[in-house]
Amino acid sequence: MTPRRTTAGQLRWTLAADVCTLLRAIPGITRAQIARRLGISSGTAADLVTRMRQAALLEEGEAVPNGRGRPTAALTAHPRGPLVLAVEITATGWRISTAGVDGRPVAVVSGSHSGRSPREVLAALHQAVEVAAEDHAGRVRAVSVAVAATVRNGSIVQSSVLNWQRTSLTPLAVPGAELFVTNDGTCEALAESRRGAARNGRSSLHVTVLNGVGGGLVLNGAPVLGATGLAMEIGHLPLGDPDAVCGCGARGCWDTVLGADALSRTLGLRDSALATAEAAITQAAPHDVPAIEAAAASLGRGLAGLINTTDPDIVTLGGIGPLLRSHSPAAFETALMSGLMHCLRDGCPRIVSGELGPDAASIGAIEIALDSVTSPAGLAAWAAHHPQ
């Protein structure tokens, strides 16, 4: 493949793209910090920030005294700058957020979709996305969808929790904006690696236990997607009952024994909502404890296999994963250690709870969109339509 040529106009925005990356990683960053981080002079940093302000990319707040030296002013996204829309589709609902170049999500609207067909859900989402785009006319540069589904080449292949098959999300596209569709576990993994509990890791593994099991692997800041986007569908590893048929069509998937859906079936809960599963774990009756311990052991055993095969610096847990671990630490630890290779037992990577909670998938979707929107090419395209 012939390398894509970088135009002179794009080169002009290379440092600006680096500033946008820093702005997402360090909220409230100042010009002085930018100069130090990028290894440029204070004068160059001042010129750069001025150019980005003129292009409606940055806004500089009022200078605030900060000990000795000159007062410092924090940089934020420009109120009329480019935006991305993050759309999250979960097992039971959806929500839409906006974010500027600083990546801070602002909730717009949400809804539920239990029992509704994919066509009905997408019609409601299309309308909500359209309204959000119209409310920010000319500013939306990308729509990024995080969905609880298996995603290949930007379309849903199947979703066990949504019960959707072969569904295109092109109805969510906005004219003039890029469309990204990514598995929600991958989005969570990316968010935790850049802005959450794994932000200092070079190789981070994320495992989230929601209605089923999901997650992702991030290497050097980039999610591992595989050839077509199917990588890290860990809920479909054959770690469950080999006789149980999963909604994906395979037998013995991890999803069939671990998650709110599996716990609901095992304990006879009134529904499979995450809140119901959380309450069942925290308020477990004595006769329910063995089932919860089995779920914790399943989590530990699966993590051992994933650590053996991916060799991460750090592992983050999301959903009800941390709760299962804290409720049944012995079952979790025994299964984890017995499944790890001997060479990893003394040097097992840290396993920590994620920091971003239910916002992780949306933040990851925002990161994916902003990687493109705030690239040198993306910034050059924005500046071309917003002349200084």
MOFEN-V356989 format. One record per helix or strand. SS is the DSSP state (~ for helix, > for strand). FROM is the first residue (numbers start at 1). TO is the last residue. If there is no record, write none. Layout:
ss->(SS SS)
from->(FROM FROM)
to->(TO TO)
//
This chain:
ss->(~ ~ > ~ ~ > > > > > > > ~ > > > > ~ > ~ > > > ~ > > ~ ~ ~ ~ > ~ ~ ~ > ~ ~)
from->(8 14 30 31 42 58 64 72 74 83 93 106 118 140 150 155 164 170 178 184 203 213 222 234 245 251 254 260 274 286 314 321 329 342 350 357 376)
to->(11 25 30 38 54 60 64 72 77 89 99 112 135 147 152 159 167 172 183 195 209 219 223 236 245 251 256 267 282 310 319 327 339 345 353 373 385)
//
